[in-house]
Amino acid sequence: MSGQVDREMKYPYTLTAKLRQFPYKYHFNNLWMFRYYLYAVGVSTPLFLYFHRLANSPANVAKYEEFKRKEAAEHAAHAEHLK
């Protein structure tokens, strides 16, 4: 006897078992929100990756560090002025 035995679980105890038994096809075909959510994730992921790369580029990180250094110097000067 080769192959896998197809049997139903009495109760899906683990998260993996629950994910495996979830009726994905039914939800995709009958619920517009489920379908549009998947489309939105697919469209927005490249956009978020693009913004992430721009925000964490070496030039932008250096610019941000310079801004924070100037801000700290101004804060220190203001603190000295208040003494």
Buried (B, 14 or more C-beta within 10 A) or exposed (E): EEEEEEEEEEEBEEEEEEEEEEEEEEEEEEEEEEEEEEEEEEEEEEEEEEEEEEEEEEEEEEEEEEEEEEEEEEEEEEEEEEE
